[in-house]
Each structure stands twice: as C-alpha cells, then as structure tokens.
Amino acid sequence: MWKVKPPVTFPKEVKYRPILENLIPPDPMAQFHLKRGFPQEEFPDLCRNFTWMGRILTLDLYRRQFSRCTQSGVIFDDVIRPGLEEPGDYLGPVSVGCVAGDAESYILFCDFFDRVIEAYHEQKITSQTPESDLNYDNLKGGDDLDRSYAVRCEVSVVRGIEDFCFPTHCSRGERRQLLTLARQALEQLEQKLAGRLLLLTDLSQEQQSELNLKAPTSFQLRIGVARDWPDARAVWVSEDRSLLVWVNIDEHLRLVSTREDANVAQAFQCICINLQKLEKYYRGLRHPFIWKQQLGWVTSSPANVGTGLRISVLIKLQHLPKHKHLKDVLKRLRINMDKTDSPELYNIGNMATFGFTEVALTQLVVDGVKLLIIMEKRLEGSLSIDELVPAQK
C-alpha cells in the first residue's frame, strides 16, 4: 500500500498500481529466512546476567522486539549480543550490555534502549531536546588542580557519521568510505592545526603503544567491532600531540586530548574547538554527525548518548580509597573511580554522558577531583571528612 495516498487518482496510476506496489521495498525482516523458534524458545538465559540489559529485558519486552529489523539488517539479538558475551560481575560496575548496529536501532528498539539509557545515566528521557554547551569559557577552573595529586588528564568525545552503520554492523566498504571521509575532513582541519593521518597497517606495535592504541580485545572481536582489523583503521595526530583523532577504532570518530600537566581546561578547550570544526567539515561533505532529538548525539553504545564526552583525571590517593564513605561520596558527586596498575593511582571520570551539557559534565569532574584531593589531605592529617561528604541530591 502507498504510505501517502496521492490526492488525485490518475487512470495510468490505476493501471500500473500492481507494478508500482511491487517496487516498494518489503519489510526488511521478510527478506530473511532465519531458522528461529518462537520468542519464548529464543529468549536468552539472564539468570546470572548483571548488565543493564539483563536486568531490564523481560520475555514480554523481548517478544515485542523479536520480529523487528532495521533497513540495514540489525535484529534485536544483534543488539543484546554484548551483554550475552560478557554478562558482567555481581560486584563489578554495571555495563549497558547492548549496542546499536545503526542509528535506526535507537528508533526501532526505542522501548528497550530508552529504559537502558535511563537506568545507566540515571536521567529521564523527555520530549525536550538535550542542551549542548561547547563554550569552554563557561568552565570554572580546571587549570588549577593540585599537581601534587593530579598527574594527568584526558578529555575525549565520540561521534557517529550519518548514513553509515555503526562499527558492530558496518561492512568493509562502509568502513573504507568512512576512512575516505575522515581523510577529507582532516585535510581541512590541517589548515588550522598541523597534523598527519597514520594508517594502523603502517604502524608498528611500539608506535601504536606510544599513541595509546591497544590491540582489539577478544570481546571486541566477538561482537564485531574489530572485524577485519586493522583494515581502514587510522589515527590522526597533531604535530604538537595536543589532539588525536581515532578513525574506525571503536566508533566512527573519537577525538582525544591528553595533558601531562592535568590541565583539564586546556584539554576541554582543544576538544571543543576541533570538534566544532570537524562537525562543520562533515556537514559540508553531506554526512553530518548523528543527532537524535530526544537523545542528542548517538553512537553505537547507549553509554555514550547525549554528549559522547568522557573526562578522566589520574590522581594520587592513598587514604581515601580505604574510607567507609567513599562509595557514597562518588555516587553523590556522580563520578567514577577506577583502579590502575599502580596501587596509589586512580582514574576519576564522569559516570554519565546524558542529561548534562558538555560544560556541566566537565565541571562535575573538576569539582569532584578538587573535593577528593581536599579529603585526601585531611585524611593525611588524621582529620575527619564527615562534614565534607556531599548531601544526597
């Protein structure tokens, strides 16, 4: 049937209607001949699954998604595969446990994705368009962290490119087209910031390590992110090493700015300026970054919707990690603390990327790091930190 009926009926249209209707693309799922049982027979065992996918997915919800398929061929079992491959640990951090194969996945499977996003980011999805603020002048502080404790910082942001499937589902041809687009956009960026594009196939293991590029994990291989590695993967490096742009590594694009002086303000400024330039260049190439009205910027992982921004500060802590109130402090500050190979070094970063502007997220991490350093200093002097614990919001 016609999706939109013409206002006037023409004789020729009536005559050729059967032919025209045969040209309308059928339901994508009808093109597959998958030997699958009924939803209740295919429903995965989630008894020991500790991801948000495992906590949220029910048989009724699975049944509603079961027969859906995006235009590029993503079915719901593709979406939940990461959570089945790595079900998580009861005591470990809770991952989203799912991935979008393309931008349409967020629309077609919205009743599932919306619940996962709300649970992971602890923010409600509303009809309002998420706000964005890349004006780095609005950030207060970030260049004044105590260097006796703050060792290094990193600010990164991910983006998906319109009209292409995400890494878990894209073909070799798509990945190579993405590399061609990135080369064209980055050539324009080089007019403002000198740099060069390096293909992973041309880099040794030592060179990749210097750029903080790691070999794909078995998990990335199993879910398809690292298929055909390292074909069409590249990294663009600015001459002053202030900016790296990963191409087809884990997302379509990832911009990374690392500072050995822990100057979060400078790293954030670098990301904001160059991200907006690349956004303009990609729009000029008719492949803008993917934006959804109720979610903001989207990429393959629901953990990065909204802003796609991650701020991480490496700090020295000896007494605070053992404190009984640490878990409450981190939760109320809305930041994470991750262990490193060194027993006294911890990575502090934002928990969510959705529900806040870019400046607000960076401010959360900056203010949180400052408070943790103050608490560490008090504990070094055998003083109480109870009055410094933030109130429950």
Contacts in CASP RR format, 6 or more apart in sequence:
PFRMAT RR
TARGET T0000
AUTHOR 0000-0000-0000
METHOD contacts of the structure
MODEL  1
MWKVKPPVTFPKEVKYRPILENLIPPDPMAQFHLKRGFPQEEFPDLCRNF
TWMGRILTLDLYRRQFSRCTQSGVIFDDVIRPGLEEPGDYLGPVSVGCVA
GDAESYILFCDFFDRVIEAYHEQKITSQTPESDLNYDNLKGGDDLDRSYA
VRCEVSVVRGIEDFCFPTHCSRGERRQLLTLARQALEQLEQKLAGRLLLL
TDLSQEQQSELNLKAPTSFQLRIGVARDWPDARAVWVSEDRSLLVWVNID
EHLRLVSTREDANVAQAFQCICINLQKLEKYYRGLRHPFIWKQQLGWVTS
SPANVGTGLRISVLIKLQHLPKHKHLKDVLKRLRINMDKTDSPELYNIGN
MATFGFTEVALTQLVVDGVKLLIIMEKRLEGSLSIDELVPAQK
1 21 0 8 1.000
2 21 0 8 1.000
6 13 0 8 1.000
13 20 0 8 1.000
25 71 0 8 1.000
27 69 0 8 1.000
28 69 0 8 1.000
28 70 0 8 1.000
28 71 0 8 1.000
28 73 0 8 1.000
29 67 0 8 1.000
29 68 0 8 1.000
29 69 0 8 1.000
29 75 0 8 1.000
32 69 0 8 1.000
32 73 0 8 1.000
32 75 0 8 1.000
34 75 0 8 1.000
36 42 0 8 1.000
39 59 0 8 1.000
39 62 0 8 1.000
39 63 0 8 1.000
39 66 0 8 1.000
40 59 0 8 1.000
40 63 0 8 1.000
42 62 0 8 1.000
42 66 0 8 1.000
42 77 0 8 1.000
43 59 0 8 1.000
43 62 0 8 1.000
44 57 0 8 1.000
44 80 0 8 1.000
44 84 0 8 1.000
46 54 0 8 1.000
46 57 0 8 1.000
48 87 0 8 1.000
49 55 0 8 1.000
49 83 0 8 1.000
49 84 0 8 1.000
49 87 0 8 1.000
49 88 0 8 1.000
50 87 0 8 1.000
50 88 0 8 1.000
50 89 0 8 1.000
50 90 0 8 1.000
50 92 0 8 1.000
50 94 0 8 1.000
51 82 0 8 1.000
51 83 0 8 1.000
51 86 0 8 1.000
51 87 0 8 1.000
51 88 0 8 1.000
51 94 0 8 1.000
51 95 0 8 1.000
51 96 0 8 1.000
51 97 0 8 1.000
51 98 0 8 1.000
52 94 0 8 1.000
52 95 0 8 1.000
52 96 0 8 1.000
52 97 0 8 1.000
52 98 0 8 1.000
52 116 0 8 1.000
52 119 0 8 1.000
52 120 0 8 1.000
53 80 0 8 1.000
53 82 0 8 1.000
53 83 0 8 1.000
53 96 0 8 1.000
53 97 0 8 1.000
53 98 0 8 1.000
53 116 0 8 1.000
54 83 0 8 1.000
54 87 0 8 1.000
54 97 0 8 1.000
55 94 0 8 1.000
55 119 0 8 1.000
56 112 0 8 1.000
56 115 0 8 1.000
56 116 0 8 1.000
56 119 0 8 1.000
57 80 0 8 1.000
57 112 0 8 1.000
61 111 0 8 1.000
61 112 0 8 1.000
62 76 0 8 1.000
64 111 0 8 1.000
65 76 0 8 1.000
65 79 0 8 1.000
65 109 0 8 1.000
65 111 0 8 1.000
65 112 0 8 1.000
66 76 0 8 1.000
68 75 0 8 1.000
68 76 0 8 1.000
68 108 0 8 1.000
68 109 0 8 1.000
69 75 0 8 1.000
69 108 0 8 1.000
70 101 0 8 1.000
70 102 0 8 1.000
70 104 0 8 1.000
70 105 0 8 1.000
70 108 0 8 1.000
71 102 0 8 1.000
71 104 0 8 1.000
72 101 0 8 1.000
72 102 0 8 1.000
72 104 0 8 1.000
72 165 0 8 1.000
72 169 0 8 1.000
73 169 0 8 1.000
74 100 0 8 1.000
74 101 0 8 1.000
74 102 0 8 1.000
74 104 0 8 1.000
74 105 0 8 1.000
74 165 0 8 1.000
74 169 0 8 1.000
76 109 0 8 1.000
76 112 0 8 1.000
78 99 0 8 1.000
78 101 0 8 1.000
78 168 0 8 1.000
78 169 0 8 1.000
79 98 0 8 1.000
79 99 0 8 1.000
79 100 0 8 1.000
79 101 0 8 1.000
79 105 0 8 1.000
79 109 0 8 1.000
79 112 0 8 1.000
80 97 0 8 1.000
80 98 0 8 1.000
81 99 0 8 1.000
81 223 0 8 1.000
82 95 0 8 1.000
82 96 0 8 1.000
82 97 0 8 1.000
82 98 0 8 1.000
82 99 0 8 1.000
82 219 0 8 1.000
82 223 0 8 1.000
83 95 0 8 1.000
83 97 0 8 1.000
83 98 0 8 1.000
85 219 0 8 1.000
85 222 0 8 1.000
85 223 0 8 1.000
86 95 0 8 1.000
86 97 0 8 1.000
86 219 0 8 1.000
88 94 0 8 1.000
88 95 0 8 1.000
93 336 0 8 1.000
94 120 0 8 1.000
95 303 0 8 1.000
96 116 0 8 1.000
96 120 0 8 1.000
96 301 0 8 1.000
96 302 0 8 1.000
96 303 0 8 1.000
97 116 0 8 1.000
98 112 0 8 1.000
98 113 0 8 1.000
98 116 0 8 1.000
98 302 0 8 1.000
99 166 0 8 1.000
99 168 0 8 1.000
99 223 0 8 1.000
99 300 0 8 1.000
99 301 0 8 1.000
99 302 0 8 1.000
100 106 0 8 1.000
100 113 0 8 1.000
100 166 0 8 1.000
100 298 0 8 1.000
100 299 0 8 1.000
100 300 0 8 1.000
100 301 0 8 1.000
100 302 0 8 1.000
101 165 0 8 1.000
101 166 0 8 1.000
101 168 0 8 1.000
101 169 0 8 1.000
101 300 0 8 1.000
102 165 0 8 1.000
102 166 0 8 1.000
102 169 0 8 1.000
103 160 0 8 1.000
103 162 0 8 1.000
103 166 0 8 1.000
103 290 0 8 1.000
103 292 0 8 1.000
103 298 0 8 1.000
105 113 0 8 1.000
106 113 0 8 1.000
106 292 0 8 1.000
106 295 0 8 1.000
106 298 0 8 1.000
106 305 0 8 1.000
107 292 0 8 1.000
113 302 0 8 1.000
114 125 0 8 1.000
116 302 0 8 1.000
117 123 0 8 1.000
117 125 0 8 1.000
117 295 0 8 1.000
117 302 0 8 1.000
117 305 0 8 1.000
117 354 0 8 1.000
118 124 0 8 1.000
118 125 0 8 1.000
120 302 0 8 1.000
120 303 0 8 1.000
120 352 0 8 1.000
121 305 0 8 1.000
121 351 0 8 1.000
121 352 0 8 1.000
121 353 0 8 1.000
121 354 0 8 1.000
121 355 0 8 1.000
122 334 0 8 1.000
122 351 0 8 1.000
122 352 0 8 1.000
123 352 0 8 1.000
123 354 0 8 1.000
123 355 0 8 1.000
125 294 0 8 1.000
125 295 0 8 1.000
126 294 0 8 1.000
127 294 0 8 1.000
128 294 0 8 1.000
129 293 0 8 1.000
129 294 0 8 1.000
129 296 0 8 1.000
130 294 0 8 1.000
130 295 0 8 1.000
130 296 0 8 1.000
130 306 0 8 1.000
130 307 0 8 1.000
130 354 0 8 1.000
130 355 0 8 1.000
131 357 0 8 1.000
132 296 0 8 1.000
132 307 0 8 1.000
132 357 0 8 1.000
132 358 0 8 1.000
133 357 0 8 1.000
133 358 0 8 1.000
133 359 0 8 1.000
133 360 0 8 1.000
134 272 0 8 1.000
134 275 0 8 1.000
134 276 0 8 1.000
134 358 0 8 1.000
134 359 0 8 1.000
135 272 0 8 1.000
135 359 0 8 1.000
136 265 0 8 1.000
136 268 0 8 1.000
136 269 0 8 1.000
136 272 0 8 1.000
136 273 0 8 1.000
136 359 0 8 1.000
138 359 0 8 1.000
139 265 0 8 1.000
139 268 0 8 1.000
139 359 0 8 1.000
139 362 0 8 1.000
139 363 0 8 1.000
139 366 0 8 1.000
140 363 0 8 1.000
140 366 0 8 1.000
141 264 0 8 1.000
141 265 0 8 1.000
141 366 0 8 1.000
142 263 0 8 1.000
142 264 0 8 1.000
142 265 0 8 1.000
142 268 0 8 1.000
142 362 0 8 1.000
142 366 0 8 1.000
143 263 0 8 1.000
143 264 0 8 1.000
143 265 0 8 1.000
143 266 0 8 1.000
145 153 0 8 1.000
145 262 0 8 1.000
145 263 0 8 1.000
145 264 0 8 1.000
145 313 0 8 1.000
145 366 0 8 1.000
145 369 0 8 1.000
145 370 0 8 1.000
145 373 0 8 1.000
146 373 0 8 1.000
147 261 0 8 1.000
147 262 0 8 1.000
148 316 0 8 1.000
149 315 0 8 1.000
149 316 0 8 1.000
149 317 0 8 1.000
149 373 0 8 1.000
149 376 0 8 1.000
150 262 0 8 1.000
150 313 0 8 1.000
150 314 0 8 1.000
150 315 0 8 1.000
150 369 0 8 1.000
150 373 0 8 1.000
151 262 0 8 1.000
151 314 0 8 1.000
151 315 0 8 1.000
151 316 0 8 1.000
151 345 0 8 1.000
152 258 0 8 1.000
152 259 0 8 1.000
152 260 0 8 1.000
152 262 0 8 1.000
152 313 0 8 1.000
152 314 0 8 1.000
153 258 0 8 1.000
153 259 0 8 1.000
153 262 0 8 1.000
153 263 0 8 1.000
153 264 0 8 1.000
153 267 0 8 1.000
153 311 0 8 1.000
153 312 0 8 1.000
153 313 0 8 1.000
153 314 0 8 1.000
154 256 0 8 1.000
154 257 0 8 1.000
154 258 0 8 1.000
154 259 0 8 1.000
154 267 0 8 1.000
154 310 0 8 1.000
154 311 0 8 1.000
154 312 0 8 1.000
155 256 0 8 1.000
155 257 0 8 1.000
155 264 0 8 1.000
155 267 0 8 1.000
155 268 0 8 1.000
155 270 0 8 1.000
155 271 0 8 1.000
155 309 0 8 1.000
155 310 0 8 1.000
155 311 0 8 1.000
155 312 0 8 1.000
155 362 0 8 1.000
156 254 0 8 1.000
156 255 0 8 1.000
156 256 0 8 1.000
156 257 0 8 1.000
156 271 0 8 1.000
156 309 0 8 1.000
156 310 0 8 1.000
156 312 0 8 1.000
157 254 0 8 1.000
157 255 0 8 1.000
157 271 0 8 1.000
157 275 0 8 1.000
157 307 0 8 1.000
157 308 0 8 1.000
157 309 0 8 1.000
157 310 0 8 1.000
157 358 0 8 1.000
158 250 0 8 1.000
158 251 0 8 1.000
158 252 0 8 1.000
158 253 0 8 1.000
158 254 0 8 1.000
158 255 0 8 1.000
158 299 0 8 1.000
158 304 0 8 1.000
158 308 0 8 1.000
159 251 0 8 1.000
159 252 0 8 1.000
159 253 0 8 1.000
159 254 0 8 1.000
159 255 0 8 1.000
159 275 0 8 1.000
159 278 0 8 1.000
159 279 0 8 1.000
159 289 0 8 1.000
159 290 0 8 1.000
159 297 0 8 1.000
159 299 0 8 1.000
159 308 0 8 1.000
160 166 0 8 1.000
160 251 0 8 1.000
160 252 0 8 1.000
160 253 0 8 1.000
160 289 0 8 1.000
160 290 0 8 1.000
160 297 0 8 1.000
160 298 0 8 1.000
160 299 0 8 1.000
161 178 0 8 1.000
161 181 0 8 1.000
161 252 0 8 1.000
161 253 0 8 1.000
161 282 0 8 1.000
161 287 0 8 1.000
161 288 0 8 1.000
161 289 0 8 1.000
161 290 0 8 1.000
162 287 0 8 1.000
162 288 0 8 1.000
162 289 0 8 1.000
162 290 0 8 1.000
163 287 0 8 1.000
164 170 0 8 1.000
164 174 0 8 1.000
164 177 0 8 1.000
164 178 0 8 1.000
164 252 0 8 1.000
164 287 0 8 1.000
165 171 0 8 1.000
165 174 0 8 1.000
166 251 0 8 1.000
166 252 0 8 1.000
166 299 0 8 1.000
166 300 0 8 1.000
167 175 0 8 1.000
167 224 0 8 1.000
167 225 0 8 1.000
167 248 0 8 1.000
167 250 0 8 1.000
167 251 0 8 1.000
167 252 0 8 1.000
167 300 0 8 1.000
168 223 0 8 1.000
168 224 0 8 1.000
168 225 0 8 1.000
168 300 0 8 1.000
170 178 0 8 1.000
172 228 0 8 1.000
172 231 0 8 1.000
172 232 0 8 1.000
173 232 0 8 1.000
175 228 0 8 1.000
175 231 0 8 1.000
175 232 0 8 1.000
175 248 0 8 1.000
176 231 0 8 1.000
176 232 0 8 1.000
178 232 0 8 1.000
178 247 0 8 1.000
178 248 0 8 1.000
178 252 0 8 1.000
179 232 0 8 1.000
179 233 0 8 1.000
179 234 0 8 1.000
179 247 0 8 1.000
179 248 0 8 1.000
181 282 0 8 1.000
181 285 0 8 1.000
181 287 0 8 1.000
182 197 0 8 1.000
182 234 0 8 1.000
182 236 0 8 1.000
182 245 0 8 1.000
182 247 0 8 1.000
182 248 0 8 1.000
182 253 0 8 1.000
183 197 0 8 1.000
184 281 0 8 1.000
184 285 0 8 1.000
185 278 0 8 1.000
185 281 0 8 1.000
185 282 0 8 1.000
185 285 0 8 1.000
186 197 0 8 1.000
186 236 0 8 1.000
186 245 0 8 1.000
186 278 0 8 1.000
188 277 0 8 1.000
188 281 0 8 1.000
189 236 0 8 1.000
189 274 0 8 1.000
189 277 0 8 1.000
189 278 0 8 1.000
189 281 0 8 1.000
190 196 0 8 1.000
192 277 0 8 1.000
193 238 0 8 1.000
193 243 0 8 1.000
193 274 0 8 1.000
194 238 0 8 1.000
194 239 0 8 1.000
194 240 0 8 1.000
195 236 0 8 1.000
195 237 0 8 1.000
195 238 0 8 1.000
195 239 0 8 1.000
196 236 0 8 1.000
196 237 0 8 1.000
196 239 0 8 1.000
197 234 0 8 1.000
197 235 0 8 1.000
197 236 0 8 1.000
197 247 0 8 1.000
198 207 0 8 1.000
198 211 0 8 1.000
198 234 0 8 1.000
198 235 0 8 1.000
198 236 0 8 1.000
198 237 0 8 1.000
199 230 0 8 1.000
199 233 0 8 1.000
199 234 0 8 1.000
200 208 0 8 1.000
200 213 0 8 1.000
200 229 0 8 1.000
200 230 0 8 1.000
200 233 0 8 1.000
200 234 0 8 1.000
200 235 0 8 1.000
201 230 0 8 1.000
201 231 0 8 1.000
201 233 0 8 1.000
203 211 0 8 1.000
203 213 0 8 1.000
203 235 0 8 1.000
205 215 0 8 1.000
208 214 0 8 1.000
208 215 0 8 1.000
211 235 0 8 1.000
211 237 0 8 1.000
211 244 0 8 1.000
212 244 0 8 1.000
212 256 0 8 1.000
212 258 0 8 1.000
213 235 0 8 1.000
213 246 0 8 1.000
213 249 0 8 1.000
216 225 0 8 1.000
216 226 0 8 1.000
216 229 0 8 1.000
217 226 0 8 1.000
220 226 0 8 1.000
220 250 0 8 1.000
221 227 0 8 1.000
221 229 0 8 1.000
225 250 0 8 1.000
225 300 0 8 1.000
232 247 0 8 1.000
232 248 0 8 1.000
233 247 0 8 1.000
233 248 0 8 1.000
233 249 0 8 1.000
234 247 0 8 1.000
234 248 0 8 1.000
235 244 0 8 1.000
235 245 0 8 1.000
235 246 0 8 1.000
235 247 0 8 1.000
235 249 0 8 1.000
236 243 0 8 1.000
236 244 0 8 1.000
236 245 0 8 1.000
236 247 0 8 1.000
237 243 0 8 1.000
237 244 0 8 1.000
238 244 0 8 1.000
242 257 0 8 1.000
242 270 0 8 1.000
243 255 0 8 1.000
243 256 0 8 1.000
243 257 0 8 1.000
243 270 0 8 1.000
243 271 0 8 1.000
243 274 0 8 1.000
244 255 0 8 1.000
244 256 0 8 1.000
244 257 0 8 1.000
244 258 0 8 1.000
245 253 0 8 1.000
245 254 0 8 1.000
245 255 0 8 1.000
245 256 0 8 1.000
245 278 0 8 1.000
246 253 0 8 1.000
246 254 0 8 1.000
246 255 0 8 1.000
246 256 0 8 1.000
247 253 0 8 1.000
251 299 0 8 1.000
251 300 0 8 1.000
251 301 0 8 1.000
251 304 0 8 1.000
252 299 0 8 1.000
253 278 0 8 1.000
255 271 0 8 1.000
255 274 0 8 1.000
255 275 0 8 1.000
255 278 0 8 1.000
257 266 0 8 1.000
257 267 0 8 1.000
257 268 0 8 1.000
257 270 0 8 1.000
257 271 0 8 1.000
258 267 0 8 1.000
259 266 0 8 1.000
259 267 0 8 1.000
262 313 0 8 1.000
262 314 0 8 1.000
264 311 0 8 1.000
264 313 0 8 1.000
264 362 0 8 1.000
264 365 0 8 1.000
264 366 0 8 1.000
268 311 0 8 1.000
268 358 0 8 1.000
268 362 0 8 1.000
271 309 0 8 1.000
272 358 0 8 1.000
279 288 0 8 1.000
279 289 0 8 1.000
282 288 0 8 1.000
282 289 0 8 1.000
289 297 0 8 1.000
290 297 0 8 1.000
290 298 0 8 1.000
290 299 0 8 1.000
291 297 0 8 1.000
291 298 0 8 1.000
292 298 0 8 1.000
292 305 0 8 1.000
295 305 0 8 1.000
295 306 0 8 1.000
295 354 0 8 1.000
296 305 0 8 1.000
296 306 0 8 1.000
296 307 0 8 1.000
296 354 0 8 1.000
297 305 0 8 1.000
297 306 0 8 1.000
297 307 0 8 1.000
297 308 0 8 1.000
298 304 0 8 1.000
298 305 0 8 1.000
298 306 0 8 1.000
299 305 0 8 1.000
299 308 0 8 1.000
303 353 0 8 1.000
304 310 0 8 1.000
304 353 0 8 1.000
305 353 0 8 1.000
305 354 0 8 1.000
306 353 0 8 1.000
306 354 0 8 1.000
306 355 0 8 1.000
307 353 0 8 1.000
307 354 0 8 1.000
307 356 0 8 1.000
307 357 0 8 1.000
307 358 0 8 1.000
307 361 0 8 1.000
308 353 0 8 1.000
309 350 0 8 1.000
309 353 0 8 1.000
309 358 0 8 1.000
309 361 0 8 1.000
309 362 0 8 1.000
310 349 0 8 1.000
310 350 0 8 1.000
310 353 0 8 1.000
311 349 0 8 1.000
311 350 0 8 1.000
311 361 0 8 1.000
311 362 0 8 1.000
311 365 0 8 1.000
311 366 0 8 1.000
312 347 0 8 1.000
312 348 0 8 1.000
312 349 0 8 1.000
312 365 0 8 1.000
313 347 0 8 1.000
313 348 0 8 1.000
313 349 0 8 1.000
313 365 0 8 1.000
313 369 0 8 1.000
314 340 0 8 1.000
314 345 0 8 1.000
314 346 0 8 1.000
314 347 0 8 1.000
314 348 0 8 1.000
315 345 0 8 1.000
315 346 0 8 1.000
315 348 0 8 1.000
315 369 0 8 1.000
315 372 0 8 1.000
315 373 0 8 1.000
316 344 0 8 1.000
316 345 0 8 1.000
317 344 0 8 1.000
317 345 0 8 1.000
317 346 0 8 1.000
317 372 0 8 1.000
317 376 0 8 1.000
318 344 0 8 1.000
318 376 0 8 1.000
318 380 0 8 1.000
319 376 0 8 1.000
319 379 0 8 1.000
319 380 0 8 1.000
320 326 0 8 1.000
320 372 0 8 1.000
320 375 0 8 1.000
320 376 0 8 1.000
320 379 0 8 1.000
321 337 0 8 1.000
321 346 0 8 1.000
323 375 0 8 1.000
323 379 0 8 1.000
323 385 0 8 1.000
325 385 0 8 1.000
325 386 0 8 1.000
325 389 0 8 1.000
326 337 0 8 1.000
328 389 0 8 1.000
329 371 0 8 1.000
329 372 0 8 1.000
329 375 0 8 1.000
329 389 0 8 1.000
329 390 0 8 1.000
330 336 0 8 1.000
330 337 0 8 1.000
332 389 0 8 1.000
332 390 0 8 1.000
332 391 0 8 1.000
332 392 0 8 1.000
332 393 0 8 1.000
333 364 0 8 1.000
333 367 0 8 1.000
333 368 0 8 1.000
333 371 0 8 1.000
333 390 0 8 1.000
334 350 0 8 1.000
334 351 0 8 1.000
334 352 0 8 1.000
334 364 0 8 1.000
335 348 0 8 1.000
335 349 0 8 1.000
335 350 0 8 1.000
335 351 0 8 1.000
335 364 0 8 1.000
335 365 0 8 1.000
335 368 0 8 1.000
336 347 0 8 1.000
336 348 0 8 1.000
336 349 0 8 1.000
336 350 0 8 1.000
336 351 0 8 1.000
337 346 0 8 1.000
337 347 0 8 1.000
337 348 0 8 1.000
337 349 0 8 1.000
338 346 0 8 1.000
338 347 0 8 1.000
338 349 0 8 1.000
339 346 0 8 1.000
340 346 0 8 1.000
340 347 0 8 1.000
348 365 0 8 1.000
348 368 0 8 1.000
348 369 0 8 1.000
348 372 0 8 1.000
349 365 0 8 1.000
350 361 0 8 1.000
350 364 0 8 1.000
350 365 0 8 1.000
352 361 0 8 1.000
353 361 0 8 1.000
356 364 0 8 1.000
371 388 0 8 1.000
371 390 0 8 1.000
374 388 0 8 1.000
375 385 0 8 1.000
375 388 0 8 1.000
378 384 0 8 1.000
378 385 0 8 1.000
378 388 0 8 1.000
379 385 0 8 1.000
END
